[in-house]
Amino acid sequence: MSEIHTVHTARTAHDCQAEPCANTIRPGDRYLAAALPPGDEHVGNEHWGRLRICDPCATRWGQTLDEQATPRRHAQHT
């Protein structure tokens, strides 16, 4: 299972959790929230984890926040 990325607008201040970054995500700033499933091969986590990544860190390699968001599945109605 891969990471789940969503774009949020901060209501409170958060530290950016990208390495290395000293930015603070301030209320009103858009940021990328990454949910890491258990057993991530790079992190080695045993439980679901969550990272908040500021806009400059998230877009460092040329993709906008919206391009990085995981598409939502539409509910199937029967």
ROSE-479625 format. One record per atom (N, C-alpha, C, O): atom name; y, z, x. Coordinates in nm, 3 decimals, always signed. Layout:
BEGIN
("CA" (Y Z X));
...
END
This chain:
BEGIN
("N" (-0.117 +0.000 +0.085));
("CA" (+0.000 +0.000 +0.000));
("C" (+0.124 +0.000 +0.090));
("O" (+0.126 +0.069 +0.192));
("N" (+0.224 -0.075 +0.052));
("CA" (+0.343 -0.085 +0.135));
("C" (+0.453 +0.006 +0.081));
("O" (+0.440 +0.069 -0.024));
("N" (+0.560 +0.010 +0.157));
("CA" (+0.676 +0.090 +0.117));
("C" (+0.737 +0.036 -0.011));
("O" (+0.723 -0.082 -0.043));
("N" (+0.805 +0.123 -0.083));
("CA" (+0.880 +0.084 -0.202));
("C" (+1.026 +0.106 -0.170));
("O" (+1.066 +0.217 -0.135));
("N" (+1.107 +0.002 -0.180));
("CA" (+1.250 +0.010 -0.150));
("C" (+1.332 -0.005 -0.277));
("O" (+1.309 -0.097 -0.356));
("N" (+1.426 +0.085 -0.298));
("CA" (+1.520 +0.074 -0.409));
("C" (+1.660 +0.099 -0.356));
("O" (+1.678 +0.167 -0.255));
("N" (+1.758 +0.043 -0.424));
("CA" (+1.898 +0.062 -0.386));
("C" (+1.960 +0.164 -0.480));
("O" (+1.946 +0.154 -0.602));
("N" (+2.028 +0.263 -0.424));
("CA" (+2.089 +0.370 -0.502));
("C" (+2.237 +0.381 -0.466));
("O" (+2.280 +0.332 -0.362));
("N" (+2.312 +0.446 -0.552));
("CA" (+2.449 +0.484 -0.522));
("C" (+2.449 +0.635 -0.512));
("O" (+2.407 +0.705 -0.604));
("N" (+2.498 +0.685 -0.399));
("CA" (+2.493 +0.830 -0.373));
("C" (+2.584 +0.906 -0.468));
("O" (+2.697 +0.865 -0.494));
("N" (+2.535 +1.017 -0.519));
("CA" (+2.616 +1.110 -0.597));
("C" (+2.659 +1.229 -0.513));
("O" (+2.760 +1.294 -0.541));
("N" (+2.580 +1.258 -0.410));
("CA" (+2.611 +1.366 -0.316));
("C" (+2.597 +1.311 -0.175));
("O" (+2.542 +1.203 -0.155));
("N" (+2.645 +1.385 -0.077));
("CA" (+2.636 +1.340 +0.063));
("C" (+2.495 +1.360 +0.116));
("O" (+2.429 +1.459 +0.085));
("N" (+2.450 +1.265 +0.198));
("CA" (+2.319 +1.270 +0.264));
("C" (+2.336 +1.221 +0.406));
("O" (+2.425 +1.141 +0.434));
("N" (+2.253 +1.268 +0.497));
("CA" (+2.247 +1.212 +0.631));
("C" (+2.159 +1.088 +0.627));
("O" (+2.056 +1.085 +0.558));
("N" (+2.199 +0.984 +0.702));
("CA" (+2.113 +0.867 +0.716));
("C" (+1.991 +0.909 +0.797));
("O" (+2.004 +0.979 +0.898));
("N" (+1.873 +0.866 +0.754));
("CA" (+1.750 +0.907 +0.819));
("C" (+1.690 +0.798 +0.907));
("O" (+1.575 +0.810 +0.951));
("N" (+1.768 +0.691 +0.934));
("CA" (+1.723 +0.589 +1.028));
("C" (+1.745 +0.642 +1.169));
("O" (+1.837 +0.720 +1.192));
("N" (+1.662 +0.601 +1.260));
("CA" (+1.673 +0.647 +1.399));
("C" (+1.729 +0.535 +1.484));
("O" (+1.681 +0.423 +1.468));
("N" (+1.820 +0.552 +1.571));
("CA" (+1.914 +0.665 +1.580));
("C" (+2.037 +0.634 +1.496));
("O" (+2.094 +0.526 +1.508));
("N" (+2.079 +0.725 +1.414));
("CA" (+2.198 +0.708 +1.332));
("C" (+2.260 +0.843 +1.306));
("O" (+2.190 +0.941 +1.280));
("N" (+2.392 +0.849 +1.313));
("CA" (+2.463 +0.974 +1.287));
("C" (+2.554 +0.959 +1.165));
("O" (+2.641 +1.043 +1.142));
("N" (+2.535 +0.851 +1.086));
("CA" (+2.620 +0.828 +0.969));
("C" (+2.587 +0.924 +0.856));
("O" (+2.474 +0.971 +0.842));
("N" (+2.688 +0.951 +0.776));
("CA" (+2.669 +1.027 +0.653));
("C" (+2.686 +0.932 +0.536));
("O" (+2.783 +0.857 +0.530));
("N" (+2.593 +0.935 +0.444));
("CA" (+2.603 +0.857 +0.320));
("C" (+2.687 +0.941 +0.226));
("O" (+2.647 +1.051 +0.188));
("N" (+2.802 +0.891 +0.188));
("CA" (+2.898 +0.967 +0.107));
("C" (+2.887 +0.929 -0.041));
("O" (+2.840 +0.820 -0.074));
("N" (+2.930 +1.018 -0.130));
("CA" (+2.927 +0.985 -0.273));
("C" (+2.996 +0.852 -0.299));
("O" (+3.108 +0.828 -0.252));
("N" (+2.929 +0.766 -0.375));
("CA" (+2.981 +0.632 -0.405));
("C" (+2.927 +0.524 -0.314));
("O" (+2.936 +0.406 -0.347));
("N" (+2.871 +0.562 -0.197));
("CA" (+2.813 +0.464 -0.105));
("C" (+2.678 +0.417 -0.158));
("O" (+2.602 +0.495 -0.214));
("N" (+2.650 +0.289 -0.140));
("CA" (+2.517 +0.236 -0.170));
("C" (+2.428 +0.259 -0.049));
("O" (+2.473 +0.248 +0.065));
("N" (+2.300 +0.290 -0.074));
("CA" (+2.205 +0.311 +0.034));
("C" (+2.067 +0.265 -0.009));
("O" (+2.040 +0.248 -0.128));
("N" (+1.981 +0.245 +0.089));
("CA" (+1.844 +0.203 +0.064));
("C" (+1.754 +0.325 +0.066));
("O" (+1.752 +0.400 +0.164));
("N" (+1.680 +0.346 -0.042));
("CA" (+1.582 +0.455 -0.049));
("C" (+1.445 +0.393 -0.027));
("O" (+1.405 +0.301 -0.099));
("N" (+1.374 +0.443 +0.073));
("CA" (+1.241 +0.392 +0.104));
("C" (+1.139 +0.502 +0.075));
("O" (+1.148 +0.612 +0.129));
("N" (+1.042 +0.471 -0.009));
("CA" (+0.933 +0.564 -0.038));
("C" (+0.813 +0.521 +0.046));
("O" (+0.766 +0.408 +0.036));
("N" (+0.765 +0.612 +0.129));
("CA" (+0.653 +0.583 +0.218));
("C" (+0.525 +0.642 +0.161));
("O" (+0.518 +0.763 +0.139));
("N" (+0.424 +0.559 +0.137));
("CA" (+0.298 +0.612 +0.082));
("C" (+0.222 +0.693 +0.187));
("O" (+0.246 +0.677 +0.307));
("N" (+0.130 +0.778 +0.143));
("CA" (+0.048 +0.854 +0.237));
("C" (-0.032 +0.759 +0.327));
("O" (-0.074 +0.651 +0.285));
("N" (-0.053 +0.803 +0.450));
("CA" (-0.135 +0.726 +0.542));
("C" (-0.065 +0.607 +0.605));
("O" (-0.132 +0.514 +0.649));
("N" (+0.068 +0.609 +0.611));
("CA" (+0.142 +0.501 +0.676));
("C" (+0.099 +0.493 +0.821));
("O" (+0.098 +0.594 +0.892));
("N" (+0.063 +0.373 +0.867));
("CA" (+0.008 +0.358 +1.002));
("C" (+0.108 +0.389 +1.112));
("O" (+0.067 +0.427 +1.222));
("N" (+0.238 +0.373 +1.085));
("CA" (+0.339 +0.401 +1.187));
("C" (+0.385 +0.546 +1.186));
("O" (+0.409 +0.605 +1.292));
("N" (+0.397 +0.604 +1.068));
("CA" (+0.448 +0.741 +1.054));
("C" (+0.335 +0.843 +1.063));
("O" (+0.353 +0.950 +1.120));
("N" (+0.219 +0.809 +1.008));
("CA" (+0.106 +0.901 +1.010));
("C" (+0.120 +1.015 +0.911));
("O" (+0.064 +1.122 +0.931));
("N" (+0.195 +0.992 +0.802));
("CA" (+0.217 +1.098 +0.703));
("C" (+0.097 +1.116 +0.611));
("O" (+0.024 +1.020 +0.583));
("N" (+0.078 +1.238 +0.563));
("CA" (-0.032 +1.268 +0.473));
("C" (+0.010 +1.271 +0.327));
("O" (-0.075 +1.269 +0.238));
("N" (+0.140 +1.274 +0.302));
("CA" (+0.193 +1.279 +0.166));
("C" (+0.302 +1.174 +0.151));
("O" (+0.350 +1.118 +0.250));
("N" (+0.341 +1.147 +0.026));
("CA" (+0.451 +1.055 +0.003));
("C" (+0.576 +1.109 +0.073));
("O" (+0.604 +1.228 +0.068));
("N" (+0.649 +1.020 +0.138));
("CA" (+0.774 +1.056 +0.204));
("C" (+0.887 +0.971 +0.152));
("O" (+0.864 +0.865 +0.093));
("N" (+1.010 +1.016 +0.174));
("CA" (+1.125 +0.941 +0.126));
("C" (+1.232 +0.940 +0.235));
("O" (+1.261 +1.042 +0.296));
("N" (+1.289 +0.823 +0.258));
("CA" (+1.396 +0.807 +0.355));
("C" (+1.519 +0.753 +0.284));
("O" (+1.509 +0.669 +0.195));
("N" (+1.635 +0.802 +0.325));
("CA" (+1.763 +0.748 +0.277));
("C" (+1.829 +0.679 +0.396));
("O" (+1.853 +0.742 +0.499));
("N" (+1.857 +0.551 +0.382));
("CA" (+1.908 +0.472 +0.493));
("C" (+2.043 +0.412 +0.454));
("O" (+2.055 +0.345 +0.351));
("N" (+2.145 +0.438 +0.538));
("CA" (+2.280 +0.390 +0.507));
("C" (+2.285 +0.237 +0.511));
("O" (+2.198 +0.172 +0.568));
("N" (+2.389 +0.181 +0.447));
("CA" (+2.406 +0.036 +0.439));
("C" (+2.409 -0.030 +0.578));
("O" (+2.339 -0.129 +0.598));
("N" (+2.490 +0.021 +0.675));
("CA" (+2.491 -0.046 +0.806));
("C" (+2.353 -0.048 +0.874));
("O" (+2.317 -0.148 +0.936));
("N" (+2.277 +0.059 +0.864));
("CA" (+2.143 +0.061 +0.925));
("C" (+2.048 -0.032 +0.851));
("O" (+1.969 -0.103 +0.913));
("N" (+2.054 -0.031 +0.719));
("CA" (+1.963 -0.112 +0.638));
("C" (+1.989 -0.261 +0.656));
("O" (+1.896 -0.341 +0.646));
("N" (+2.112 -0.299 +0.681));
("CA" (+2.146 -0.441 +0.693));
("C" (+2.156 -0.486 +0.839));
("O" (+2.200 -0.598 +0.866));
("N" (+2.116 -0.402 +0.929));
("CA" (+2.126 -0.430 +1.074));
("C" (+2.058 -0.561 +1.114));
("O" (+2.107 -0.628 +1.205));
("N" (+1.949 -0.598 +1.049));
("CA" (+1.874 -0.718 +1.088));
("C" (+1.899 -0.836 +0.996));
("O" (+1.817 -0.927 +0.990));
("N" (+2.011 -0.835 +0.922));
("CA" (+2.053 -0.955 +0.849));
("C" (+2.014 -0.966 +0.704));
("O" (+2.045 -1.067 +0.641));
("N" (+1.948 -0.866 +0.646));
("CA" (+1.916 -0.871 +0.503));
("C" (+2.005 -0.774 +0.429));
("O" (+2.026 -0.661 +0.474));
("N" (+2.059 -0.816 +0.315));
("CA" (+2.141 -0.727 +0.234));
("C" (+2.052 -0.621 +0.169));
("O" (+1.930 -0.633 +0.167));
("N" (+2.117 -0.517 +0.115));
("CA" (+2.040 -0.413 +0.045));
("C" (+1.962 -0.473 -0.071));
("O" (+1.844 -0.441 -0.089));
("N" (+2.026 -0.561 -0.149));
("CA" (+1.958 -0.618 -0.266));
("C" (+1.838 -0.705 -0.226));
("O" (+1.740 -0.711 -0.300));
("N" (+1.846 -0.772 -0.112));
("CA" (+1.733 -0.854 -0.066));
("C" (+1.615 -0.767 -0.024));
("O" (+1.501 -0.813 -0.028));
("N" (+1.641 -0.645 +0.016));
("CA" (+1.534 -0.556 +0.063));
("C" (+1.468 -0.477 -0.050));
("O" (+1.361 -0.419 -0.030));
("N" (+1.530 -0.473 -0.166));
("CA" (+1.476 -0.396 -0.277));
("C" (+1.344 -0.456 -0.324));
("O" (+1.331 -0.578 -0.334));
("N" (+1.247 -0.371 -0.351));
("CA" (+1.117 -0.414 -0.401));
("C" (+1.135 -0.460 -0.546));
("O" (+1.186 -0.385 -0.629));
("N" (+1.093 -0.583 -0.578));
("CA" (+1.107 -0.630 -0.716));
("C" (+1.030 -0.541 -0.812));
("O" (+0.918 -0.497 -0.783));
("N" (+1.090 -0.515 -0.925));
("CA" (+1.023 -0.434 -1.027));
("C" (+0.925 -0.520 -1.105));
("O" (+0.949 -0.637 -1.132));
("N" (+0.814 -0.457 -1.140));
("CA" (+0.718 -0.526 -1.227));
("C" (+0.763 -0.508 -1.370));
("O" (+0.810 -0.402 -1.410));
("N" (+0.748 -0.614 -1.447));
("CA" (+0.781 -0.605 -1.589));
("C" (+0.659 -0.555 -1.665));
("O" (+0.546 -0.596 -1.638));
("N" (+0.682 -0.467 -1.758));
("CA" (+0.572 -0.414 -1.838));
("C" (+0.512 -0.523 -1.922));
("O" (+0.583 -0.606 -1.979));
("N" (+0.382 -0.524 -1.931));
("CA" (+0.313 -0.624 -2.013));
("C" (+0.288 -0.564 -2.150));
("O" (+0.222 -0.462 -2.165));
("N" (+0.343 -0.631 -2.249));
("CA" (+0.325 -0.584 -2.388));
("C" (+0.209 -0.659 -2.449));
("O" (+0.193 -0.779 -2.431));
("N" (+0.126 -0.584 -2.523));
("CA" (+0.011 -0.648 -2.588));
("C" (+0.030 -0.656 -2.735));
("O" (-0.056 -0.707 -2.806));
END
